[in-house]
């Protein structure tokens, strides 16, 4: 039986508003200055209430002999997950991606607190179905779906993993400049950066770049990369713009810029990728185990 349940949430939009204005009363006053502002705050209140109710119901359903920890997204990188934890992400798909890359085999359940407003492909449960399945989940009798992680390892020993995709480029509107190598192909490029997507992420950013045919199995032990807006100017090529990445045929990139590498759209959780540093990107040995 799982010895501890870790409930993960993220600060709600309402909490962000209140933090900005100092109190709920001041927030209401400020947001009431425009119809849109008040509408945004009312929507944030609904979302906050749904999340709070969901967590309260899950908390109440826990057996008394199971330890419980509650953390928010900002604590994930520093939190010490234990081998026999069950991790429950209550919120949107992004929470599942946020925490999945930090786990080492612990099962991860995504719970949708408000299916009427949240459309989550990684959220296998709503509150009712999760509570009903909880005895099976705690005793490891629930099916698991494995998902491949992308892993980037730099020559200066920084490691970053992503459940959806890894982005390599610059955070500004300047061009990204680098040497890219994949298999026998090797060229210098200037582009808007590139993404390396997992099957999980292929329904998002990759699909928007390459179309519906880009979608592939989240459990496939491979990644797909796409270069964004490569420019075939003097000293630069633009032929190596997409491909399949495996452990035996990784993607290698050498920086010629003041660059960055981040995963799953979280620019704050990034590693520097400055000139002279190289990165190798391939499917990670570690996989995410999603409860279904």
N, C-alpha and C positions, 0 to 999 in steps of 0.2 A: 504493500500500500504506500502511496505517496505520503511523505512525512510533512511536507509543507506546501502550501499554496501561495504563490506570489501573484497578487492582482496588480496589473499595470494599467494606469490611465494616463491621460495627458491633461494639463491644465485646460479647462474649458474656455471658450470665448468670453463667457461672462466673467470668469476669474481674471482674464487678461484685461477686460474693460475696467473692472473694479481696481485692479492694481495700477492701471494708468491714471485713474482719476482720484484714487485715495479712499473712497468709500462707495457703498452702493447708492446712497442718497445723492452724492455728487455725480455719480455716473448717470443716474436717471435724469438729473437736471441737465447735464451736458448733452446727453443723447436726445433729450426732448426738444432741443433747439431746431431739429429738422425731422420731417416725417421719416426719411430714410434711416436716420440715426436711431429713432425710437423703434422702427421696425427691426433693425439689426439687433438691438438690445433685447427685444421680445423674443426673437429667434434664438438668441444666445441663452436666454433664461430657460426656454423649452429644452434645448440641448443639455444644459447644465442639470436640469431636473431629471431628465431621462438617464443621464450617466450616474447621478447620485442614487437614484432609485435602483438602477441595475446593480451597482456595487453593494448597496445595502441588502438587497435580496440574495445576492451570491454569498455575502458574508454570513447572513443568517442561516443559509442552507449548509454551511460547512459543519462537518462532524466535530464534536468537542475535542477529539483527540488529534486533530490535524492543526498544525501551527499555521498561522496566517500572517503574511507580510503584505503591505500595500505601498507601492512606490509610484512615482510619476516618471514620465519619459526622460526628464533631465537627470535622473539618478541611474539610468540603465548602465551606462558605461562604467560606473564605479561600484555597482551593486555586486555582491558576492553570491552568485547562484550556486546552490548545492546540488549534488548529483541526483537526489531523490525529490527535487522540486517538481511541482506542476505549475506552469506559468500560464496565467489567464490574462489576455489582453482585451480590455473592455473599451471599445471606441471605434476607430476607423481602421482601414487596411494598413495605414502608415504605421500604426503601433506594432502590428505583427512584424512588419519589415524592420522597425527600429530595434526590437528586442531579439528577433530570430538570429541575427548574426553574432550575438554575444553568448548564445547557448551552446552547450556541448552535449547534445543528445537529450536534454530534458524535453518532455512533450509540451507543446504550445497550443493552447486553445484560443481561438478568436471569437469574442462574443459581441454581437451587435446590440447595443443598448436601445436603439430606436430604428427598426427596419423601415419605418415610413419615411425617414429622412436620410438614412445612411445606406448606401449601396456598396456593400463590401464583399468582394470575391474571395478574400482570405478569412472572412468571418463565418465559420461553419455553423455557429449557434446563435439563437437569440437567448434572452435570459431564461425563458421557460424551458426550452429544449436543453440548455446547458445544465440547469438544475436537475432535470429529469435524468440526464446522462451522467451526473456527477459520481454516483457510486461506481459505475463502470470505469469512468476516467481515472478516478483515484486508485483503482485496483488494476490499472493497465489492461483492461479488457475492451477498450474502445479501439477501433481501427485508426491507424496513423498513415498519413500521406507525406512522403519525403519530398523535399524541395531542394534543388541544387543552389548553392551559394557561389557567387563570384568572389575571387580573392585576388587582390593586388598586393604585390610585395616589391618594395623599392630596394635599390642597391644600397641605401643607407638604413636598411632594416626596419622600415615602417611597413605595417601590415594593415590593410583595410578590407573588409568584407561587405558584400551587399546582397540582399535577397532579391531585389529588383534589377538594379544595374549599377555599374560604376561609370562615372564620368571623368574624363581626362581633358583638361584644357585650362582656360583662365576664367576668373570670375568677372572680369570686366568685358567690355565689348572689343577689346583688342584681339587680334588673331592669335591662335595657338600655333606654335612652331615646334616641330619635333621630327625625329626620325622614327619610322614605324617599320617593324619587321614581322612578317608572318609566313612561316614556311620558308620557301626559297625566295620570296618577294621582299624587297627592301627599298624604301624611298623616303625622301625628305618631303614633309608636307606643311602647308599653311592652311588652317581651316578654322571652323568655329568649335573645334574640339570633337571628341568622339565618345560614344557610349559603348559599353560592353554589357549586353543584357543576358539575364537568365531566362529560362522558360516562364518563370513566374512574372517577370517584368515585361515579357514580350507582348502582353496585351495592352501595355501602356505606351511608354516613350518609344520603344522600338516599333510598335505598330503604327504610331503616328508618323514615323520616318519612312517606313518601308511598305505599309499597307497590311491588310489582313493576312496575307500569305506569310508574314514574318512570325506569326504566333507558333510556338512549339511547346512541347511537353515540359512542365515545371520539374519533373523528375529526371529529365534527360541530362546525362553527364557531359554537358557541353554548354557553351556560351556563343552568342552571335554579336559581332561588332559592326558598327556603322560609323563612318566618318561624316561629319556634318559640314556641308558646303566647302569641300576641298577646292583650293584655288590653284590651277595649273599655270602659275606665273614663272618668271625667271628664277631658276634655282629650285623650283618646287614641282612636284608631280601630283597627279590626282587619279591614279589608276587603282591603287590598293585601298578601296573605300568600303568594303564589307567582306565578311568571311565568318567561318565557323572556328571556334576556339575549343581545344581539348587540352587535357593534361600533357599529351604527347606533342601537341602543336599549339603552344601558348602564343599569346600576343606580346611582343616586346616593343617598348617605346622608350626613346631617349629624349629627354627634355632639352629644348633650346629656347627656353622662355622662363618667366617667373610664373610658374603654373600651380595648379591644384588638382587633387584627386579627391572626389567625394562619392559617397554611395547613397542610393535611395533618396536623392533629392535634398539631402541634409547638408547644406554648404558649411554649416558651423562645425560639423564633425568631419573634418577633412585633414589630409596630409599635404605638406608642401611638395611641389614637384618642380624644383628650380633647375636651371641649366646645368648639365653634367650628370644629373641623376637619371637613372633608368628604372623602369618598372616592368615586371612580368605579371601578366594577368592570365589566369586559368581557372577552371572549376576548382573549388575548394574541396579538400578531403572531408571537412565537416559539412554536415547536411542539417537542414531544419526539419524537425519531425512535427507535423501539424496534426492535431487531433481532429477527426471528422466524425 
